[in-house]
Amino acid sequence: MSAHRWKKSSYCQEGDACVHISITPHSIHLADRPTPPQTVLTVGPAAFTSLLGALKDRAPLPPVSRR
């Protein structure tokens, strides 16, 4: 995962309570810290857009489909 270019969320406050994001052509990666990331959540663009929309609307997310 070191090839990712991590960016810190603009909504982070001081300390360790931050989300870092790395965008690739086909996926979005979210991590608790950039170097080294311990937990990385990888989603597609549609799922990320749905997540952002739900967070902005404070609406519940649709169920996650397992592949």
C-alpha atoms as one frame of an Amber mdcrd trajectory, in Angstrom:
protein
   0.000   0.000   0.000   2.994   2.305   0.132   2.407   3.286  -3.512  -0.718
   5.186  -2.495  -0.661   8.954  -2.221  -2.568   9.529   1.006  -4.352  12.806
   1.754  -5.650  13.767   5.179  -9.300  14.698   5.456  -9.917  18.421   5.651
 -12.338  17.742   8.528  -9.652  16.294  10.828  -9.131  17.829  14.184  -5.894
  17.783  16.133  -4.612  14.377  17.185  -5.069  10.937  15.716  -8.800  11.079
  14.942  -8.391  11.459  11.184  -9.309   9.694   7.994  -6.807   9.463   5.158
  -7.868   8.826   1.564  -6.070   7.541  -1.515  -7.791   7.535  -4.897  -6.860
   5.233  -7.773  -8.606   5.007 -11.154 -10.996   2.246 -10.027 -11.109   2.434
  -6.232 -11.010   4.636  -3.177  -8.960   3.616  -0.138  -9.667   4.906   3.374
  -7.201   4.463   6.231  -6.789   5.488   9.843  -3.261   6.716   9.182  -1.083
   6.917   6.079   2.262   5.481   7.153   1.915   2.591   7.611  -1.834   2.203
   7.211  -3.093  -0.403   9.669  -6.647  -0.784   8.438  -7.575   0.038   4.855
 -11.122   0.051   3.544 -11.291  -0.184  -0.253 -14.499   0.680  -2.093 -15.568
   1.475  -5.617 -16.588   4.954  -6.763 -20.342   4.224  -6.550 -20.089   2.935
  -2.978 -17.977   5.930  -1.956 -20.460   8.344  -3.522 -23.272   6.583  -1.638
 -21.305   6.842   1.621 -20.678  10.560   1.153 -24.319  11.181   0.276 -25.532
   9.321   3.352 -23.096  11.180   5.583 -24.176  14.537   4.178 -27.862  13.627
   4.568 -27.237  11.787   7.850 -29.307   8.986   6.380 -28.828   5.270   7.021
 -26.676   3.454   4.476 -28.152   0.654   2.359 -27.169  -2.883   3.360 -23.746
  -4.051   2.230 -23.828  -6.779  -0.395 -21.294  -9.547   0.091 -19.578 -10.932
  -2.976
